[in-house]
C-alpha cells in the first residue's frame, strides 16, 4: 500500500531504478515460493492471476499466470505434500507447473535512460490479497529483475547532460575553449569555490588524453571522472592559517562558511547564489547570513536535513532493523513501518516550515496519517494511502510521545521496555543519558502462559529488588512506565496479556496518572532541559562532531535568545548558524589534526 502503486492493484512492489542508456530492457518477475519444494504460492495451477508492469505510473505491459489446470486438481499439491504417483501424468505435470509457472513472466521493452519508478502488482480481478491458510493463500511477488540495456544508445539529451555541456563546439578550434568552460563550471560546483588555472591544469590534461582516444565528449567524460575523484570534491577540508598556534580559534572564510551552511541545511553543495555571495565576501554580514539561511530553509532541499536530523536525534532510523514478533504482532508489516517513519518526518517538517515553537514537538494536537496508520491508532475517517494532516483529539496520543515510530523503536521485538523508553526520554528529550548497565544483569522474568499473568510493573519490581539494579532503575523506570499504555508497536491498550496496566508514576515529587499528564509534566517541569537538548542535538548535527564543555555556554545562549521568540525553529537554527563554533575553527595540535582529518 503506497503512493507508488496504482488503485485497483494489490500485492505489488515498486522501486526507483536507474536505466543507464536508451535501449531495450528485460523485466523478469518471480513469484513467492514455499521453503520446501519451491512450490509457488496461491494454488497457481487452479487460479489465474493478472499483473501490471508500470514505468513512471504508465502501464507498459500486462501479464497473466496460472489457471492452466483449472478443474483438474483433485488434491492440494504443496511443497511439503506427497509427490503424485509416477503413473499420474496429469498431476506430475501439475507438480512441475507449480514450480515453473512464472518462467514466462518476462517482458522486453524499450526504455529511455534516467531514474524511473518501476512497479509491478496484481490487478484486483484476481483473488483477494488477504493471506489465509491452504488453498486461500494467494500468489505474491518475490522479485522483479531488470536486465539490460540491449542495443543501448547514449541519449541525445538529458537534464544532466544539459547541466554538463554548457557549450557545444562548432569547429575543431572551438573544442579546447569549450572544454575549458565546461570543466571550469563543473569544478566550481564540485570544489564549492572559484577555481584557478592551477585547478584546471590537471583536469584539462586528462581531457586531452580522452580527446586523443575518442572525441570531444570522450575527453569531457574523462575530465569529469577525474574531477569526481579529486580530494577537493570528495572531502570538505578547511585550511588553518599559516603559522597559527595550536589551541587558537580563528574565523573560517566565507566560502568555507557557505559549505558549512549548505551541508547543514541541504546535505549538499552550495548553489550558485550562495557561492556568489560567499565569493563576494558578504556572507558573514548578519543580515546577509540571516537572509541566506531563511532562503535555504524554505527550499525543498531543506527536507533532507530535517529527515536526517530527525532519524539521528530520535533514533527512528533504527526502525528499519526492528522486526516485531509476527506471532504477537501479525499486523505489523513494511507498509506500517514506512507509515510510522513518514508520519514523524512530515510532522517535524511541518513544525520547522511553519516556524512553530520547539515545545510543540511535545504538545501539538495534530499529526499526519494515511488509512493504514490511522487504523493502527484507532482514528476514524482517514482513507487511502495518501498522508494528510489530521487532528489528534486524544491527549495521550498528541506530540512525539504518541508516535508509533518512537514507541516501536523503544521496545523489544515481543514486548515493551520501560528501560528503553525511560532511557530514550532521559537521553533524547532531557539530555541526561543514564550510566551504562553493570555486567551480568539478570534477565527479566517472563509470563510462562501457565500461571496467572503479571504486569510488566510487577516483574520490574522483582527485578529492582536486586540492589545492583535498583539505583539506575529508580531514574529510568518511572519515565518508561508513564508510556506503558502503548504496546510494543504503539497501539493503545488497557491490559498486558490480561494483567491490568498501571501507568501512574511519581516524578520529581509530582504524581502523574497517565501519558497525557506525563507529557504535560515534561513541558511544565523540564522546558529548559528539553530546549537545551534540542539545541545540543541541532549543534551536533550542524557541526558534525560531539559537543564538549567549551560548547555549553553557546548552547545556553542560543536557548536563552530563542526563549524571547517562544523557541521558534528559525531562532534556534539561526542561533546555531551565527554561533562561534559554527563560524570558527580551533587549530589542533599537528598529531590531533591529522587524526581528526
Secondary structure as the mmCIF struct_conf table of DSSP 4:
data_model
#
loop_
_struct_conf.conf_type_id
_struct_conf.id
_struct_conf.beg_label_comp_id
_struct_conf.beg_label_asym_id
_struct_conf.beg_label_seq_id
_struct_conf.end_label_comp_id
_struct_conf.end_label_asym_id
_struct_conf.end_label_seq_id
TURN_TY1_P TURN_TY1_P1 UNK A 3 UNK A 4
BEND BEND1 UNK A 5 UNK A 5
TURN_TY1_P TURN_TY1_P2 UNK A 7 UNK A 8
STRN STRN1 UNK A 9 UNK A 19
BEND BEND2 UNK A 21 UNK A 21
STRN STRN2 UNK A 22 UNK A 31
STRN STRN3 UNK A 33 UNK A 33
TURN_TY1_P TURN_TY1_P3 UNK A 35 UNK A 38
HELX_LH_PP_P HELX_LH_PP_P1 UNK A 39 UNK A 39
STRN STRN4 UNK A 40 UNK A 40
BEND BEND3 UNK A 41 UNK A 42
TURN_TY1_P TURN_TY1_P4 UNK A 44 UNK A 46
STRN STRN5 UNK A 48 UNK A 55
TURN_TY1_P TURN_TY1_P5 UNK A 56 UNK A 57
STRN STRN6 UNK A 58 UNK A 66
TURN_TY1_P TURN_TY1_P6 UNK A 68 UNK A 72
BEND BEND4 UNK A 75 UNK A 75
TURN_TY1_P TURN_TY1_P7 UNK A 79 UNK A 80
BEND BEND5 UNK A 81 UNK A 81
HELX_LH_PP_P HELX_LH_PP_P2 UNK A 82 UNK A 85
TURN_TY1_P TURN_TY1_P8 UNK A 86 UNK A 87
HELX_RH_AL_P HELX_RH_AL_P1 UNK A 89 UNK A 100
HELX_RH_3T_P HELX_RH_3T_P1 UNK A 101 UNK A 104
STRN STRN7 UNK A 106 UNK A 111
BEND BEND6 UNK A 113 UNK A 113
STRN STRN8 UNK A 114 UNK A 123
TURN_TY1_P TURN_TY1_P9 UNK A 124 UNK A 125
BEND BEND7 UNK A 126 UNK A 127
HELX_LH_PP_P HELX_LH_PP_P3 UNK A 128 UNK A 128
BEND BEND8 UNK A 129 UNK A 129
BEND BEND9 UNK A 133 UNK A 133
HELX_RH_3T_P HELX_RH_3T_P2 UNK A 134 UNK A 136
HELX_LH_PP_P HELX_LH_PP_P4 UNK A 137 UNK A 139
STRN STRN9 UNK A 141 UNK A 153
BEND BEND10 UNK A 156 UNK A 156
HELX_RH_AL_P HELX_RH_AL_P2 UNK A 159 UNK A 164
BEND BEND11 UNK A 166 UNK A 166
BEND BEND12 UNK A 170 UNK A 171
TURN_TY1_P TURN_TY1_P10 UNK A 172 UNK A 172
HELX_RH_AL_P HELX_RH_AL_P3 UNK A 173 UNK A 191
TURN_TY1_P TURN_TY1_P11 UNK A 192 UNK A 192
BEND BEND13 UNK A 193 UNK A 193
HELX_RH_AL_P HELX_RH_AL_P4 UNK A 197 UNK A 213
BEND BEND14 UNK A 214 UNK A 214
HELX_RH_AL_P HELX_RH_AL_P5 UNK A 216 UNK A 227
TURN_TY1_P TURN_TY1_P12 UNK A 228 UNK A 229
HELX_RH_AL_P HELX_RH_AL_P6 UNK A 231 UNK A 234
BEND BEND15 UNK A 235 UNK A 235
HELX_LH_PP_P HELX_LH_PP_P5 UNK A 239 UNK A 241
TURN_TY1_P TURN_TY1_P13 UNK A 242 UNK A 243
HELX_LH_PP_P HELX_LH_PP_P6 UNK A 244 UNK A 245
TURN_TY1_P TURN_TY1_P14 UNK A 246 UNK A 247
STRN STRN10 UNK A 249 UNK A 251
HELX_LH_PP_P HELX_LH_PP_P7 UNK A 252 UNK A 253
HELX_RH_AL_P HELX_RH_AL_P7 UNK A 254 UNK A 265
TURN_TY1_P TURN_TY1_P15 UNK A 266 UNK A 266
BEND BEND16 UNK A 267 UNK A 268
HELX_RH_AL_P HELX_RH_AL_P8 UNK A 272 UNK A 279
TURN_TY1_P TURN_TY1_P16 UNK A 280 UNK A 281
TURN_TY1_P TURN_TY1_P17 UNK A 283 UNK A 284
BEND BEND17 UNK A 285 UNK A 285
HELX_RH_AL_P HELX_RH_AL_P9 UNK A 286 UNK A 298
BEND BEND18 UNK A 299 UNK A 299
HELX_RH_3T_P HELX_RH_3T_P3 UNK A 300 UNK A 302
HELX_RH_AL_P HELX_RH_AL_P10 UNK A 303 UNK A 314
HELX_RH_3T_P HELX_RH_3T_P4 UNK A 316 UNK A 321
TURN_TY1_P TURN_TY1_P18 UNK A 326 UNK A 328
TURN_TY1_P TURN_TY1_P19 UNK A 330 UNK A 331
HELX_RH_AL_P HELX_RH_AL_P11 UNK A 334 UNK A 353
TURN_TY1_P TURN_TY1_P20 UNK A 354 UNK A 355
STRN STRN11 UNK A 357 UNK A 357
TURN_TY1_P TURN_TY1_P21 UNK A 358 UNK A 359
HELX_RH_AL_P HELX_RH_AL_P12 UNK A 360 UNK A 363
BEND BEND19 UNK A 365 UNK A 365
STRN STRN12 UNK A 366 UNK A 369
HELX_RH_AL_P HELX_RH_AL_P13 UNK A 371 UNK A 377
TURN_TY1_P TURN_TY1_P22 UNK A 378 UNK A 378
BEND BEND20 UNK A 381 UNK A 381
BEND BEND21 UNK A 384 UNK A 386
STRN STRN13 UNK A 388 UNK A 391
HELX_RH_3T_P HELX_RH_3T_P5 UNK A 395 UNK A 397
BEND BEND22 UNK A 399 UNK A 399
HELX_RH_3T_P HELX_RH_3T_P6 UNK A 400 UNK A 402
HELX_RH_AL_P HELX_RH_AL_P14 UNK A 404 UNK A 409
TURN_TY1_P TURN_TY1_P23 UNK A 410 UNK A 410
BEND BEND23 UNK A 411 UNK A 411
BEND BEND24 UNK A 413 UNK A 415
HELX_RH_AL_P HELX_RH_AL_P15 UNK A 418 UNK A 424
HELX_RH_PI_P HELX_RH_PI_P1 UNK A 425 UNK A 429
BEND BEND25 UNK A 430 UNK A 431
HELX_LH_PP_P HELX_LH_PP_P8 UNK A 433 UNK A 438
TURN_TY1_P TURN_TY1_P24 UNK A 439 UNK A 440
HELX_LH_PP_P HELX_LH_PP_P9 UNK A 441 UNK A 445
BEND BEND26 UNK A 449 UNK A 451
HELX_LH_PP_P HELX_LH_PP_P10 UNK A 452 UNK A 453
HELX_RH_AL_P HELX_RH_AL_P16 UNK A 456 UNK A 464
TURN_TY1_P TURN_TY1_P25 UNK A 465 UNK A 465
BEND BEND27 UNK A 466 UNK A 466
HELX_RH_AL_P HELX_RH_AL_P17 UNK A 467 UNK A 481
TURN_TY1_P TURN_TY1_P26 UNK A 482 UNK A 485
STRN STRN14 UNK A 486 UNK A 486
TURN_TY1_P TURN_TY1_P27 UNK A 488 UNK A 489
BEND BEND28 UNK A 490 UNK A 490
STRN STRN15 UNK A 492 UNK A 492
BEND BEND29 UNK A 494 UNK A 494
STRN STRN16 UNK A 495 UNK A 496
TURN_TY1_P TURN_TY1_P28 UNK A 497 UNK A 498
STRN STRN17 UNK A 499 UNK A 500
HELX_LH_PP_P HELX_LH_PP_P11 UNK A 501 UNK A 501
STRN STRN18 UNK A 505 UNK A 507
TURN_TY1_P TURN_TY1_P29 UNK A 508 UNK A 509
STRN STRN19 UNK A 510 UNK A 512
BEND BEND30 UNK A 514 UNK A 514
HELX_RH_AL_P HELX_RH_AL_P18 UNK A 515 UNK A 525
HELX_RH_AL_P HELX_RH_AL_P19 UNK A 527 UNK A 543
TURN_TY1_P TURN_TY1_P30 UNK A 544 UNK A 544
BEND BEND31 UNK A 545 UNK A 545
HELX_RH_3T_P HELX_RH_3T_P7 UNK A 549 UNK A 551
HELX_RH_AL_P HELX_RH_AL_P20 UNK A 552 UNK A 563
TURN_TY1_P TURN_TY1_P31 UNK A 564 UNK A 567
STRN STRN20 UNK A 568 UNK A 568
HELX_RH_AL_P HELX_RH_AL_P21 UNK A 569 UNK A 578
BEND BEND32 UNK A 579 UNK A 579
HELX_RH_AL_P HELX_RH_AL_P22 UNK A 580 UNK A 583
STRN STRN21 UNK A 584 UNK A 586
HELX_LH_PP_P HELX_LH_PP_P12 UNK A 587 UNK A 589
HELX_RH_AL_P HELX_RH_AL_P23 UNK A 590 UNK A 596
#
